[in-house]
């Protein structure tokens, strides 16, 4: 597997995202367009970014100063744990509540209350585990 959130990892994640209708197709239905950063707690910037237009990733790679709609951070050990066993709704809720998962940009509370976004968000962890 490529290094976590490296350009190669993010490119693989993008391919898996687009190949998963339960993720890209569901987000396409609501016209989801966002730049999503992923990285480690305590670092100044995220390491990787997905650029999503109407549910599909149009680019995935290393973060290079893009404006972000979402910036999701966690410790390396937590990301690795979630890649081994993707969390469900309860696991994500606990991770957010205990600050193991932090949103530097974006509103987790609003997103998780909207089933049109919550289900794909949960699915994204399973998809990420295949990157």
C-alpha positions in Angstrom: 0.0 0.0 0.0 1.2 3.5 -0.8 2.1 5.9 2.1 -1.0 7.3 3.8 -2.3 10.3 1.9 0.6 10.4 -0.5 -0.2 11.4 -4.2 -0.3 7.7 -5.1 -2.6 6.8 -2.2 -4.9 9.7 -3.0 -5.0 8.7 -6.7 -5.9 5.1 -5.7 -8.5 6.5 -3.3 -10.0 8.6 -6.2 -10.2 5.5 -8.5 -11.9 3.5 -5.8 -14.3 6.4 -4.9 -15.4 6.7 -8.6 -15.9 2.9 -8.9 -18.2 2.8 -5.9 -21.8 3.8 -6.8 -22.9 3.8 -3.2 -20.4 6.7 -2.7 -20.0 8.6 -6.0 -23.5 7.8 -7.3 -25.2 8.8 -4.1 -23.2 12.1 -3.9 -23.9 12.8 -7.6 -27.7 12.7 -6.8 -27.3 15.7 -4.5 -24.7 17.5 -6.6 -22.0 17.2 -4.0 -19.0 19.3 -5.0 -16.1 19.8 -2.5 -12.4 19.8 -2.0 -11.7 17.3 0.8 -8.4 17.4 2.6 -7.1 14.4 4.7 -4.2 14.6 7.1 -2.7 14.2 10.5 -3.7 16.1 13.7 -1.0 18.6 14.6 0.3 19.2 11.1 -0.2 22.6 9.6 -1.8 21.4 6.4 -3.5 18.2 5.2 -1.4 15.7 3.3 -3.8 14.7 0.5 -6.8 16.2 -1.2 -9.7 14.9 -3.3 -11.4 17.3 -5.7 -15.0 16.2 -6.1 -17.4 17.5 -8.7 -21.0 16.3 -8.7 -20.1 13.2 -6.7 -17.1 12.1 -8.8 -13.5 12.7 -7.9 -11.9 14.7 -10.7 -8.4 14.7 -9.1 -6.8 13.1 -6.1 -3.3 13.9 -5.0 -1.0 15.6 -2.6 -2.4 18.8 -1.0 -1.0 21.8 -2.8 -2.7 24.8 -1.2 -6.2 24.2 -2.6 -9.1 25.9 -0.8 -10.9 23.2 1.2 -14.6 22.6 2.0 -13.6 19.8 4.4 -10.3 19.1 6.2 -10.4 15.8 8.2 -7.6 15.0 10.6 -6.7 12.2 12.9 -3.5 10.6 14.3 -1.6 8.2 12.1 -2.5 5.2 14.3 -6.2 6.0 14.2 -6.2 6.3 10.4 -4.3 3.0 10.2 -6.9 1.4 12.5 -9.8 2.7 10.4 -8.1 1.4 7.2 -7.9 -2.1 8.8 -11.5 -2.0 10.1 -13.5 0.9 8.6 -15.7 2.5 11.3 -19.5 2.6 11.1 -21.8 5.3 12.3 -21.2 4.6 16.0 -17.4 4.4 15.5 -17.3 7.7 13.7 -19.5 9.4 16.3 -17.1 8.2 19.0 -14.1 9.2 17.1 -15.5 12.7 16.6 -16.7 13.0 20.2 -13.4 12.0 21.6 -11.6 14.2 19.1 -9.7 11.3 17.5 -11.2 12.6 14.3 -11.2 16.4 13.9 -12.7 18.6 11.2 -10.5 21.6 10.7 -12.9 22.8 8.0 -16.4 21.5 7.5 -19.4 20.9 9.8 -19.5 17.2 10.9 -22.7 17.8 12.9 -24.7 19.1 9.9 -23.3 16.5 7.6 -23.9 13.5 9.8 -27.6 14.6 10.4 -28.2 14.5 6.6 -28.7 10.9 5.5 -27.8 11.8 1.9 -24.3 12.8 3.1 -23.9 10.6 6.2 -24.2 7.2 4.4 -21.6 8.1 1.7 -19.3 9.6 4.4 -19.3 6.3 6.2 -18.9 4.4 2.9 -15.8 6.6 2.2 -13.9 4.9 4.9 -14.5 1.4 3.4 -13.5 2.8 0.0 -10.4 4.4 1.5 -9.3 1.1 3.0 -9.0 -0.3 -0.6 -6.7 2.6 -1.8 
